[in-house]
Amino acid sequence: MPKHRPPGVTSADRRLDRCPIEVCDPWMWTAINTWHSWSVFGGLPCAGAISDQPARLLEAIGIVESESRLVQAYRQERETERAKMRR
């Protein structure tokens, strides 16, 4: 994770308080793997509609997406800073 937050990102945006390796239980890693497979191949990870998906799975997916957006925001901010320096 980045050492500094990009502007507009607050600690309230974070869903984890430590490194994911320390925080995530084995079921979460399974959920992360499932989510990755879904995002690559498309479709819901379990049979049925969104309301039929396991709540823990959906929570884990939410955490992954939230953390991913923070990292993406940081990378975009860094790239913007680098572009300004090149001008």
C-alpha positions in Angstrom: 0.0 0.0 0.0 1.1 3.6 -0.6 2.9 5.5 2.2 0.9 8.6 1.5 -2.8 8.9 0.6 -3.8 10.8 -2.5 -5.8 13.9 -2.0 -9.5 13.2 -1.1 -8.8 9.7 0.3 -9.4 9.4 4.0 -8.8 6.7 6.6 -12.6 6.2 6.6 -12.3 4.9 3.0 -10.1 2.0 4.2 -11.9 -1.3 5.0 -8.8 -3.0 6.5 -6.7 -1.7 9.3 -3.6 -3.8 8.6 -1.9 -5.7 5.8 -4.4 -8.1 4.1 -2.0 -11.0 4.7 -2.3 -10.4 8.5 -6.1 -9.7 8.5 -7.7 -12.0 6.0 -8.9 -15.4 7.1 -8.5 -18.4 4.7 -12.2 -18.1 3.6 -11.4 -14.5 2.5 -8.5 -15.7 0.3 -10.9 -18.2 -1.3 -13.4 -15.4 -1.9 -10.6 -13.2 -3.4 -9.7 -16.1 -5.7 -13.3 -16.6 -6.6 -13.8 -12.9 -7.3 -10.7 -12.8 -9.5 -12.0 -15.7 -11.5 -15.4 -14.0 -11.8 -13.8 -10.8 -13.0 -11.7 -12.6 -15.5 -14.3 -15.0 -16.9 -17.5 -13.2 -16.1 -20.6 -14.4 -14.2 -21.5 -14.7 -10.5 -19.3 -17.0 -8.4 -22.2 -19.1 -7.1 -25.4 -20.3 -8.6 -28.4 -18.0 -8.5 -29.0 -14.3 -8.5 -27.0 -11.7 -6.5 -29.4 -12.2 -3.6 -28.5 -15.9 -3.6 -24.7 -15.2 -3.2 -23.2 -15.9 0.3 -23.0 -12.7 2.4 -19.4 -13.4 3.4 -18.4 -13.7 -0.2 -20.1 -10.4 -1.1 -18.4 -8.7 1.9 -15.0 -10.0 0.8 -15.6 -8.8 -2.7 -16.5 -5.4 -1.4 -13.3 -5.2 0.6 -11.2 -6.3 -2.4 -12.9 -3.7 -4.7 -12.6 -0.9 -2.1 -8.9 -1.6 -1.5 -8.3 -1.9 -5.3 -9.9 1.5 -5.9 -7.7 3.1 -3.3 -4.5 1.7 -4.9 -5.8 2.7 -8.4 -6.4 6.3 -7.1 -2.9 6.4 -5.7 -1.4 5.2 -8.9 -3.4 7.7 -10.9 -2.3 10.5 -8.6 1.4 9.5 -8.9 1.1 9.4 -12.7 -0.5 12.9 -12.7 2.4 14.2 -10.5 5.0 12.7 -12.8 3.3 14.1 -15.9 3.3 17.6 -14.3 7.1 17.3 -13.6 7.8 16.3 -17.2 6.3 19.5 -18.6 
